Amino acid sequence: MEGPVTATRIAAFGMRAQADRLRHVSENIANADTPGYRRKLVSFDAVMERGRPSGLVTASQPRLDRSELPEIHDPAHPMADERGFYRGSNVDLVTEMADAREAGRSYEANLRIFEQSRQMSASLLDLLRR
């Protein structure tokens, strides 16, 4: 019975990692117009158990995208310098929407695996009761 339990655990870790990723993508979208905001990036780290890869993943601590912030010309903006420019955000909404869609689909795939594994475990228990 370790197979379905392991599959359930792997799927649960995958869902948690994708949920963390989606949370940071949402923060990026919400701050797309915030001056000086740097996009947050999340990657996945393999979970090691007893010194070996377990097949599990976790979301890393977010890191900031160090790409150049665009200069926006708006002399009326309160953060504008003497030339009338201020630093905008390096968030690209098209990229963020694509990342959100990918994270959502990956979450759904892990959810389907989780549900199928749970159903297999329930079916096995039913067979063992007979």
Secondary structure, DSSP 8 states (H G I E B T S, - for coil): -HHHHHHHHHHHHHHHHHHHHHHHHHHHHHTTTSTT---EE--EEEEEETTEEEEEEEE---EE--S---EEE-TTSTT--TTSEEE-----HHHHHHHHHHHHHHHHHHHHHHHHHHHHHHHHHHHHH-
